[in-house]
């Protein structure tokens, strides 16, 4: 289960941020905003081949002892970030992808 979800604009300004536990919101904001550097590295055109341009799902950005952070970028450079509790071993990669697809469709419907 996701413990935090964030939507970040193309200029790296937070558009939406939500945590399960409001007491840990500041710590999760730090983790989410620090993951933007990794997203920028993955989006750098010198690191990609032509076939990677259509892949929106970035996969696991990094892992900590308590959580794993995943990323997704739209064609318009809006970034979706999900933080998942690392004790949840049953969560598979395709389930994370479906979470991002649902977030993207909800964001597009707004």
Biotite code that builds the C-alpha atoms (Angstrom):
import biotite.structure as struc

atoms = struc.array([
    struc.Atom([0.000, 0.000, 0.000], chain_id="A", res_id=1, res_name="UNK", atom_name="CA", element="C"),
    struc.Atom([1.187, 3.484, -0.793], chain_id="A", res_id=2, res_name="UNK", atom_name="CA", element="C"),
    struc.Atom([1.946, 5.624, 2.244], chain_id="A", res_id=3, res_name="UNK", atom_name="CA", element="C"),
    struc.Atom([2.450, 8.808, 0.241], chain_id="A", res_id=4, res_name="UNK", atom_name="CA", element="C"),
    struc.Atom([1.572, 10.145, -3.209], chain_id="A", res_id=5, res_name="UNK", atom_name="CA", element="C"),
    struc.Atom([2.712, 13.339, -4.891], chain_id="A", res_id=6, res_name="UNK", atom_name="CA", element="C"),
    struc.Atom([2.196, 15.190, -8.146], chain_id="A", res_id=7, res_name="UNK", atom_name="CA", element="C"),
    struc.Atom([4.963, 17.558, -9.171], chain_id="A", res_id=8, res_name="UNK", atom_name="CA", element="C"),
    struc.Atom([4.780, 20.047, -12.031], chain_id="A", res_id=9, res_name="UNK", atom_name="CA", element="C"),
    struc.Atom([7.200, 20.305, -14.936], chain_id="A", res_id=10, res_name="UNK", atom_name="CA", element="C"),
    struc.Atom([9.022, 23.126, -13.143], chain_id="A", res_id=11, res_name="UNK", atom_name="CA", element="C"),
    struc.Atom([9.435, 20.844, -10.061], chain_id="A", res_id=12, res_name="UNK", atom_name="CA", element="C"),
    struc.Atom([6.808, 22.702, -8.041], chain_id="A", res_id=13, res_name="UNK", atom_name="CA", element="C"),
    struc.Atom([4.546, 20.477, -5.907], chain_id="A", res_id=14, res_name="UNK", atom_name="CA", element="C"),
    struc.Atom([0.972, 20.351, -7.211], chain_id="A", res_id=15, res_name="UNK", atom_name="CA", element="C"),
    struc.Atom([-0.445, 17.739, -4.826], chain_id="A", res_id=16, res_name="UNK", atom_name="CA", element="C"),
    struc.Atom([0.898, 15.919, -1.779], chain_id="A", res_id=17, res_name="UNK", atom_name="CA", element="C"),
    struc.Atom([-0.909, 13.386, 0.394], chain_id="A", res_id=18, res_name="UNK", atom_name="CA", element="C"),
    struc.Atom([0.283, 11.117, 3.213], chain_id="A", res_id=19, res_name="UNK", atom_name="CA", element="C"),
    struc.Atom([-1.452, 8.420, 5.180], chain_id="A", res_id=20, res_name="UNK", atom_name="CA", element="C"),
    struc.Atom([0.092, 9.711, 8.418], chain_id="A", res_id=21, res_name="UNK", atom_name="CA", element="C"),
    struc.Atom([0.096, 13.538, 8.615], chain_id="A", res_id=22, res_name="UNK", atom_name="CA", element="C"),
    struc.Atom([2.737, 13.459, 11.369], chain_id="A", res_id=23, res_name="UNK", atom_name="CA", element="C"),
    struc.Atom([5.295, 12.098, 8.880], chain_id="A", res_id=24, res_name="UNK", atom_name="CA", element="C"),
    struc.Atom([4.404, 14.513, 6.079], chain_id="A", res_id=25, res_name="UNK", atom_name="CA", element="C"),
    struc.Atom([7.560, 16.611, 6.356], chain_id="A", res_id=26, res_name="UNK", atom_name="CA", element="C"),
    struc.Atom([9.827, 13.556, 6.175], chain_id="A", res_id=27, res_name="UNK", atom_name="CA", element="C"),
    struc.Atom([7.958, 12.265, 3.125], chain_id="A", res_id=28, res_name="UNK", atom_name="CA", element="C"),
    struc.Atom([8.132, 15.668, 1.450], chain_id="A", res_id=29, res_name="UNK", atom_name="CA", element="C"),
    struc.Atom([11.903, 15.536, 1.793], chain_id="A", res_id=30, res_name="UNK", atom_name="CA", element="C"),
    struc.Atom([12.025, 12.026, 0.302], chain_id="A", res_id=31, res_name="UNK", atom_name="CA", element="C"),
    struc.Atom([9.739, 12.970, -2.587], chain_id="A", res_id=32, res_name="UNK", atom_name="CA", element="C"),
    struc.Atom([11.581, 16.177, -3.418], chain_id="A", res_id=33, res_name="UNK", atom_name="CA", element="C"),
    struc.Atom([14.968, 14.447, -3.223], chain_id="A", res_id=34, res_name="UNK", atom_name="CA", element="C"),
    struc.Atom([13.729, 11.844, -5.715], chain_id="A", res_id=35, res_name="UNK", atom_name="CA", element="C"),
    struc.Atom([13.293, 14.622, -8.301], chain_id="A", res_id=36, res_name="UNK", atom_name="CA", element="C"),
    struc.Atom([17.064, 14.586, -8.885], chain_id="A", res_id=37, res_name="UNK", atom_name="CA", element="C"),
    struc.Atom([16.900, 10.917, -9.831], chain_id="A", res_id=38, res_name="UNK", atom_name="CA", element="C"),
    struc.Atom([13.960, 11.589, -12.145], chain_id="A", res_id=39, res_name="UNK", atom_name="CA", element="C"),
    struc.Atom([15.906, 14.364, -13.872], chain_id="A", res_id=40, res_name="UNK", atom_name="CA", element="C"),
    struc.Atom([18.832, 11.986, -14.375], chain_id="A", res_id=41, res_name="UNK", atom_name="CA", element="C"),
    struc.Atom([16.545, 9.387, -15.932], chain_id="A", res_id=42, res_name="UNK", atom_name="CA", element="C"),
    struc.Atom([14.969, 11.995, -18.216], chain_id="A", res_id=43, res_name="UNK", atom_name="CA", element="C"),
    struc.Atom([18.337, 13.289, -19.408], chain_id="A", res_id=44, res_name="UNK", atom_name="CA", element="C"),
    struc.Atom([18.368, 12.738, -23.201], chain_id="A", res_id=45, res_name="UNK", atom_name="CA", element="C"),
    struc.Atom([22.008, 11.591, -23.233], chain_id="A", res_id=46, res_name="UNK", atom_name="CA", element="C"),
    struc.Atom([21.138, 8.560, -21.096], chain_id="A", res_id=47, res_name="UNK", atom_name="CA", element="C"),
    struc.Atom([18.279, 7.255, -23.269], chain_id="A", res_id=48, res_name="UNK", atom_name="CA", element="C"),
    struc.Atom([17.920, 5.373, -26.478], chain_id="A", res_id=49, res_name="UNK", atom_name="CA", element="C"),
    struc.Atom([15.178, 6.194, -28.973], chain_id="A", res_id=50, res_name="UNK", atom_name="CA", element="C"),
    struc.Atom([12.997, 3.286, -27.812], chain_id="A", res_id=51, res_name="UNK", atom_name="CA", element="C"),
    struc.Atom([12.866, 4.563, -24.205], chain_id="A", res_id=52, res_name="UNK", atom_name="CA", element="C"),
    struc.Atom([11.179, 7.843, -25.146], chain_id="A", res_id=53, res_name="UNK", atom_name="CA", element="C"),
    struc.Atom([7.667, 6.405, -24.890], chain_id="A", res_id=54, res_name="UNK", atom_name="CA", element="C"),
    struc.Atom([8.075, 4.733, -21.500], chain_id="A", res_id=55, res_name="UNK", atom_name="CA", element="C"),
    struc.Atom([6.292, 6.823, -18.875], chain_id="A", res_id=56, res_name="UNK", atom_name="CA", element="C"),
    struc.Atom([6.917, 4.497, -15.929], chain_id="A", res_id=57, res_name="UNK", atom_name="CA", element="C"),
    struc.Atom([10.367, 5.098, -14.450], chain_id="A", res_id=58, res_name="UNK", atom_name="CA", element="C"),
    struc.Atom([10.273, 2.217, -11.966], chain_id="A", res_id=59, res_name="UNK", atom_name="CA", element="C"),
    struc.Atom([11.854, 2.226, -8.552], chain_id="A", res_id=60, res_name="UNK", atom_name="CA", element="C"),
    struc.Atom([13.827, 5.417, -8.078], chain_id="A", res_id=61, res_name="UNK", atom_name="CA", element="C"),
    struc.Atom([15.478, 4.410, -4.832], chain_id="A", res_id=62, res_name="UNK", atom_name="CA", element="C"),
    struc.Atom([14.926, 2.385, -1.715], chain_id="A", res_id=63, res_name="UNK", atom_name="CA", element="C"),
    struc.Atom([15.382, 3.177, 1.953], chain_id="A", res_id=64, res_name="UNK", atom_name="CA", element="C"),
    struc.Atom([15.067, 0.975, 5.016], chain_id="A", res_id=65, res_name="UNK", atom_name="CA", element="C"),
    struc.Atom([11.482, 2.048, 5.599], chain_id="A", res_id=66, res_name="UNK", atom_name="CA", element="C"),
    struc.Atom([10.172, 2.776, 2.117], chain_id="A", res_id=67, res_name="UNK", atom_name="CA", element="C"),
    struc.Atom([10.573, 2.434, -1.640], chain_id="A", res_id=68, res_name="UNK", atom_name="CA", element="C"),
    struc.Atom([10.015, 5.346, -4.004], chain_id="A", res_id=69, res_name="UNK", atom_name="CA", element="C"),
    struc.Atom([8.632, 4.924, -7.529], chain_id="A", res_id=70, res_name="UNK", atom_name="CA", element="C"),
    struc.Atom([8.283, 7.455, -10.326], chain_id="A", res_id=71, res_name="UNK", atom_name="CA", element="C"),
    struc.Atom([6.190, 8.136, -13.415], chain_id="A", res_id=72, res_name="UNK", atom_name="CA", element="C"),
    struc.Atom([6.413, 11.054, -15.867], chain_id="A", res_id=73, res_name="UNK", atom_name="CA", element="C"),
    struc.Atom([3.758, 12.153, -18.349], chain_id="A", res_id=74, res_name="UNK", atom_name="CA", element="C"),
    struc.Atom([4.429, 13.414, -21.873], chain_id="A", res_id=75, res_name="UNK", atom_name="CA", element="C"),
    struc.Atom([3.978, 16.954, -20.552], chain_id="A", res_id=76, res_name="UNK", atom_name="CA", element="C"),
    struc.Atom([6.671, 16.360, -17.872], chain_id="A", res_id=77, res_name="UNK", atom_name="CA", element="C"),
    struc.Atom([4.258, 16.168, -14.926], chain_id="A", res_id=78, res_name="UNK", atom_name="CA", element="C"),
    struc.Atom([5.819, 13.826, -12.369], chain_id="A", res_id=79, res_name="UNK", atom_name="CA", element="C"),
    struc.Atom([3.909, 11.334, -10.230], chain_id="A", res_id=80, res_name="UNK", atom_name="CA", element="C"),
    struc.Atom([5.718, 9.872, -7.227], chain_id="A", res_id=81, res_name="UNK", atom_name="CA", element="C"),
    struc.Atom([4.489, 7.087, -4.969], chain_id="A", res_id=82, res_name="UNK", atom_name="CA", element="C"),
    struc.Atom([6.144, 6.074, -1.701], chain_id="A", res_id=83, res_name="UNK", atom_name="CA", element="C"),
    struc.Atom([5.456, 2.491, -0.643], chain_id="A", res_id=84, res_name="UNK", atom_name="CA", element="C"),
    struc.Atom([6.173, 0.895, 2.725], chain_id="A", res_id=85, res_name="UNK", atom_name="CA", element="C"),
    struc.Atom([9.140, -1.455, 2.259], chain_id="A", res_id=86, res_name="UNK", atom_name="CA", element="C"),
    struc.Atom([7.626, -4.108, 4.529], chain_id="A", res_id=87, res_name="UNK", atom_name="CA", element="C"),
    struc.Atom([4.963, -4.753, 1.885], chain_id="A", res_id=88, res_name="UNK", atom_name="CA", element="C"),
    struc.Atom([6.661, -7.521, -0.096], chain_id="A", res_id=89, res_name="UNK", atom_name="CA", element="C"),
    struc.Atom([3.477, -8.622, -1.882], chain_id="A", res_id=90, res_name="UNK", atom_name="CA", element="C"),
    struc.Atom([3.290, -5.482, -4.043], chain_id="A", res_id=91, res_name="UNK", atom_name="CA", element="C"),
    struc.Atom([4.479, -6.255, -7.567], chain_id="A", res_id=92, res_name="UNK", atom_name="CA", element="C"),
    struc.Atom([5.750, -3.950, -10.279], chain_id="A", res_id=93, res_name="UNK", atom_name="CA", element="C"),
    struc.Atom([2.606, -4.255, -12.422], chain_id="A", res_id=94, res_name="UNK", atom_name="CA", element="C"),
    struc.Atom([0.474, -3.174, -9.440], chain_id="A", res_id=95, res_name="UNK", atom_name="CA", element="C"),
    struc.Atom([2.623, -0.055, -9.049], chain_id="A", res_id=96, res_name="UNK", atom_name="CA", element="C"),
    struc.Atom([2.178, 0.621, -12.791], chain_id="A", res_id=97, res_name="UNK", atom_name="CA", element="C"),
    struc.Atom([-1.593, 0.334, -12.462], chain_id="A", res_id=98, res_name="UNK", atom_name="CA", element="C"),
    struc.Atom([-1.542, 2.791, -9.512], chain_id="A", res_id=99, res_name="UNK", atom_name="CA", element="C"),
    struc.Atom([0.300, 5.286, -11.688], chain_id="A", res_id=100, res_name="UNK", atom_name="CA", element="C"),
    struc.Atom([-2.084, 4.760, -14.604], chain_id="A", res_id=101, res_name="UNK", atom_name="CA", element="C"),
    struc.Atom([-5.057, 5.427, -12.336], chain_id="A", res_id=102, res_name="UNK", atom_name="CA", element="C"),
    struc.Atom([-3.389, 8.537, -10.886], chain_id="A", res_id=103, res_name="UNK", atom_name="CA", element="C"),
    struc.Atom([-2.626, 9.781, -14.391], chain_id="A", res_id=104, res_name="UNK", atom_name="CA", element="C"),
    struc.Atom([-6.179, 9.223, -15.610], chain_id="A", res_id=105, res_name="UNK", atom_name="CA", element="C"),
    struc.Atom([-7.631, 10.964, -12.541], chain_id="A", res_id=106, res_name="UNK", atom_name="CA", element="C"),
    struc.Atom([-5.226, 13.867, -13.004], chain_id="A", res_id=107, res_name="UNK", atom_name="CA", element="C"),
    struc.Atom([-6.183, 14.134, -16.689], chain_id="A", res_id=108, res_name="UNK", atom_name="CA", element="C"),
    struc.Atom([-9.903, 14.147, -15.809], chain_id="A", res_id=109, res_name="UNK", atom_name="CA", element="C"),
    struc.Atom([-9.521, 17.130, -13.450], chain_id="A", res_id=110, res_name="UNK", atom_name="CA", element="C"),
])
